[in-house]
Amino acid sequence: MSRSLIERRLRETSQRLKRARDELAVIEEQLAALADAAEDARLRALVSETPLANREYQDAQRHADAMDRSRQTVLASIAELQTTQDGLLDRLVIESH
């Protein structure tokens, strides 16, 4: 692979990594809010002991769980991009010798 191609792929990977990290920051904020809402709903369900309150808690927890799965997906993507970036950097060093 030519040096210019490696550099271009490295720039692209770096941009994708930045976008994924930005997305992760947003997801983590949303997850915190959803987890707080689920905890509040759980406490209301415990106190009220009504089917409606329990259903609201389950819905809130489902949303928090879905956001956590999104977070895990983005974390895996970041790890993959970092591995790709490391490989490209290694190839760039090898090409320069």
C-alpha positions as a Python dict, from the first residue, in 0.01 Angstrom:
ca = {
    (1, 'M'): (0, 0, 0),
    (2, 'S'): (143, 339, -95),
    (3, 'R'): (226, 600, 166),
    (4, 'S'): (-35, 842, 31),
    (5, 'L'): (-305, 576, 49),
    (6, 'I'): (-207, 491, 407),
    (7, 'E'): (-215, 859, 501),
    (8, 'R'): (-557, 905, 341),
    (9, 'R'): (-698, 600, 520),
    (10, 'L'): (-543, 724, 843),
    (11, 'R'): (-716, 1063, 805),
    (12, 'E'): (-1048, 893, 728),
    (13, 'T'): (-1013, 660, 1025),
    (14, 'S'): (-921, 951, 1250),
    (15, 'Q'): (-1232, 1142, 1140),
    (16, 'R'): (-1454, 839, 1195),
    (17, 'L'): (-1299, 790, 1538),
    (18, 'K'): (-1371, 1152, 1632),
    (19, 'R'): (-1733, 1119, 1519),
    (20, 'A'): (-1774, 796, 1714),
    (21, 'R'): (-1632, 958, 2028),
    (22, 'D'): (-1867, 1254, 1985),
    (23, 'E'): (-2158, 1012, 1943),
    (24, 'L'): (-2048, 826, 2256),
    (25, 'A'): (-2052, 1149, 2458),
    (26, 'V'): (-2411, 1218, 2349),
    (27, 'I'): (-2519, 861, 2419),
    (28, 'E'): (-2365, 869, 2765),
    (29, 'E'): (-2555, 1189, 2849),
    (30, 'Q'): (-2879, 1036, 2725),
    (31, 'L'): (-2810, 712, 2909),
    (32, 'A'): (-2756, 899, 3235),
    (33, 'A'): (-3089, 1078, 3193),
    (34, 'L'): (-3271, 756, 3102),
    (35, 'A'): (-3114, 566, 3391),
    (36, 'D'): (-3224, 843, 3632),
    (37, 'A'): (-3575, 832, 3490),
    (38, 'A'): (-3584, 453, 3524),
    (39, 'E'): (-3468, 475, 3885),
    (40, 'D'): (-3734, 735, 3963),
    (41, 'A'): (-3998, 515, 3800),
    (42, 'R'): (-3872, 214, 3997),
    (43, 'L'): (-3911, 404, 4324),
    (44, 'R'): (-4259, 521, 4227),
    (45, 'A'): (-4354, 164, 4141),
    (46, 'L'): (-4228, 42, 4477),
    (47, 'V'): (-4419, 307, 4668),
    (48, 'S'): (-4745, 294, 4474),
    (49, 'E'): (-4750, -80, 4404),
    (50, 'T'): (-4982, -31, 4107),
    (51, 'P'): (-4967, -215, 3775),
    (52, 'L'): (-4948, 117, 3589),
    (53, 'A'): (-4649, 237, 3789),
    (54, 'N'): (-4478, -98, 3738),
    (55, 'R'): (-4540, -81, 3362),
    (56, 'E'): (-4399, 274, 3352),
    (57, 'Y'): (-4088, 150, 3531),
    (58, 'Q'): (-4049, -141, 3290),
    (59, 'D'): (-4084, 94, 2992),
    (60, 'A'): (-3831, 338, 3136),
    (61, 'Q'): (-3587, 55, 3208),
    (62, 'R'): (-3631, -83, 2856),
    (63, 'H'): (-3533, 257, 2713),
    (64, 'A'): (-3228, 277, 2940),
    (65, 'D'): (-3128, -78, 2842),
    (66, 'A'): (-3164, 5, 2472),
    (67, 'M'): (-2945, 312, 2514),
    (68, 'D'): (-2688, 103, 2699),
    (69, 'R'): (-2681, -142, 2408),
    (70, 'S'): (-2621, 153, 2174),
    (71, 'R'): (-2339, 265, 2399),
    (72, 'Q'): (-2183, -82, 2386),
    (73, 'T'): (-2208, -83, 2006),
    (74, 'V'): (-2034, 254, 1979),
    (75, 'L'): (-1764, 143, 2226),
    (76, 'A'): (-1698, -164, 2011),
    (77, 'S'): (-1680, 56, 1702),
    (78, 'I'): (-1431, 287, 1875),
    (79, 'A'): (-1214, -9, 1974),
    (80, 'E'): (-1221, -137, 1616),
    (81, 'L'): (-1132, 204, 1476),
    (82, 'Q'): (-846, 240, 1724),
    (83, 'T'): (-711, -98, 1617),
    (84, 'T'): (-736, 5, 1252),
    (85, 'Q'): (-565, 335, 1328),
    (86, 'D'): (-283, 158, 1514),
    (87, 'G'): (-234, -79, 1221),
    (88, 'L'): (-220, 208, 975),
    (89, 'L'): (29, 394, 1191),
    (90, 'D'): (247, 81, 1206),
    (91, 'R'): (231, 51, 827),
    (92, 'L'): (318, 417, 789),
    (93, 'V'): (627, 371, 1006),
    (94, 'I'): (728, 61, 809),
    (95, 'E'): (679, 249, 478),
    (96, 'S'): (903, 533, 594),
    (97, 'H'): (1200, 299, 658),
}
